[in-house]
Amino acid sequence: MQFTFDAPFELVSELPYLCAAPGGRGTAHEQLPLLRAPVSGLPPGLHGLLVTSDLQGIAPLPSRLGETSLLGEALIEHLETLVEAEVIPDLRDLGALIAGDMFSGPRARKRGATGDVIPVWTAFAQAFHWVAGVAGNHDLFPQGKAQRLLERRTHTRRLDGGVWEIAGLRVGGVSGIIGGKRKPNRHSPERFAELLTRVLRQDPDIVVLHAGPPGETASQRGDERVAETLAKRPPPLVVCGHCHWDEPLAEVCGTTVLNVDARAVLLCPATDAAGGDLADAPAT
């Protein structure tokens, strides 16, 4: 399977949110972009994929009368309003890929806060046809009833060295990043390479990582050690986050890399974007 991005990404909408300001100087106002990307190569019958990572912020949740929640939860409600307006397809017809780091402190004042992301994964699981992804280095999945319920969902899979076949796709992934073991979701360089190699040997169509390889330019930062492993058996598509890229696409290591740090990207069949209702839907 090969994926080809056939046109520039289209900005569909933006979701305002709060996040920790750089340098620990309070809270900043940001906009989460939702982009639409026509792509060839999606399996027949798959209406699209919503891909995102690093939603490290908070936003009001209309269903809770404006009470703030994790940005990932607010994103789901925002997407549902776009479905009602017929701007995007029904979420129940889409898959979702999460590339990690879905947590923010409750007041969005501490950069790099670590905590419970089960509410975000649960919201995605309730909205989408299926969900696959990896844990980021700031994600925790505390033991308890909520985690058990999430793990029992047969259409949801958190990956760490495995491959899941769903909707005509083989999706593999490795959670966490390369780093010291004293912090959550870290692997030694050797262990990360072992897990990623295990995934690549199963010939996945898409590999989901939190930290990906460097891109084609100096501003597309990444981990060279990840690149070295990918280059040995490149998959068709790598989805990652962790380091923000202004330009989300790159061709490296013999594979296409899509960076979705602090953005949500709707991968839709190119034929739909070219001639169907998607092309005619107005941006909001």
Secondary structure, DSSP 8 states (H G I E B T S, - for coil): ---EE-S--EEEEEEEEEEE-GGG-SEEEEEEEEEEEEEE---TT---EEEEE----EEEEGGGTTEEEEHHHHHHHHHHHHHHTTSS--GGG-EEEE-S-----TTS-STT--EE-HHHHHHHHHHSSEEEE---TTEE--SSHHHHHHHH-TTEEE-SSEEEEETTEEEEEE-SEES-TTSTTEE-HHHHHHHHHHHHTT--SEEEEEE----SSTTS---HHHHHHHTTS--SEEEEESS--SS-EEEETTEEEEE-BTEEEEEEEHHHHHHSHHHHS---
